[in-house]
Amino acid sequence: MPREGFQRKREKAASTGARDFDMMSPDEPTPAMQNPEKDPKDWTTGDEPMTGPQRSYLQTLCREAGEQFDENLTKAEASKKIEELQEKTGRGK
């Protein structure tokens, strides 16, 4: 949304007493906004089985890289393997 549109909504919200729009865009970026990517080892769900999309993409990358697909990887392990194989195959980056 353009900044001026946001400002108008903010002014309207202020005039009606609603302050929800202030919560949408803080003046100072939070640490999560400055670096939204977490290292897979820090994921709270990183030890869960890989997702369907991870599995599918990893199978493709393994096939292209001539590597064996490991179906028992966790979400975090699959993410790291995907990054490794993207480098190897030149895909995705």
Stockholm file with secondary structure:
# STOCKHOLM 1.0

chainA/1-93         MPREGFQRKREKAASTGARDFDMMSPDEPTPAMQNPEKDPKDWTTGDEPMTGPQRSYLQTLCREAGEQFDENLTKAEASKKIEELQEKTGRGK
#=GR chainA/1-93 SS CCHHHHHHHHHHHHHHTCCHHHHHSCSSCCHHHHCCCCCGGGCTTTTSBCCHHHHHHHHHHHHHHTCCCCTTCBHHHHHHHHHHHHHHHTCCC
#=GC SS_cons        CCHHHHHHHHHHHHHHTCCHHHHHSCSSCCHHHHCCCCCGGGCTTTTSBCCHHHHHHHHHHHHHHTCCCCTTCBHHHHHHHHHHHHHHHTCCC
//
